[in-house]
Amino acid sequence: EVQLVESGGGLVQPGGSLRLSCAASGFTFSSYSMNWVRQAPGKGLEWVSYIDSSRPIIYNADSVKGRFTISRDNAKNSLFLQMNSLRVEDTAVYYCLRQGHHGEGDYWGQGTLVTVSS
Amino acid sequence: EPVLTQSPGTLSLSPGERATLSCRASQSVISSYLAWYQQKPGQAPRLLIYRASNRATGIPDRFIGSGSGTDFTLTISRLEPEDFAVYYCQQYGSSPLFIFGPGTRVDIK
């Protein structure tokens, strides 16, 4: 069974940093590209960041460029999101998702809440 | 930047009725890389349809995806009580990589 479990969310002050993790199991992690998507309270879905399965190819949304860094450790079946210079508008539930072969997010984690507030 | 528009914003229907949800793209969707998701309160989105018309694993056949180019439709042939939720369409592109529509809420009438 495919499982994605996020952790690392919490309350942080504006300008602060946080590192999210996503533990993957039930599939060959190194064979899949992965993404982070977020959802602000009561709002829709916003794609944040992408990382290729094995090559160093990364894409970020304009809203997080220069502040967020996606990475992965295929040996540990783990995905990460380092978030720096956090803003109030980064407050959201952050989901990690596996990317399927047709550009879809075929499996999603349960999400971790990041709250940026003073 | 490509934009997805979903209509209606809210659909109020009764169990057993047919639901028709629309997703329109501002630019043609490459290779019909268009997906649909269902999200219930407090839960992560769940993939229903990928590549416009293919049901994901375990998705009942009452969920039907169709369309190509810039116009796509998700049809729920007969609404079950568990189908009342928010539905998002998503396009896979070049920049940004994932584009989501604003969602359609399907409410119980």
Interface residues (C-beta under 8 A of the other chain):
Chain A: N35 V37 G44 L45 E46 W47 Y50 Y59 A61 D62 Y95 G100 H102 G103 E104 G105 D106 Y107 W108 G109 Q110 G111
Chain B: S31 Y33 A35 Y37 Q43 A44 P45 R46 L47 Y50 R51 N54 A56 Y88 Q90 Q91 Y92 S95 P96 L97 F98 I99 F100 G101 P102 G103
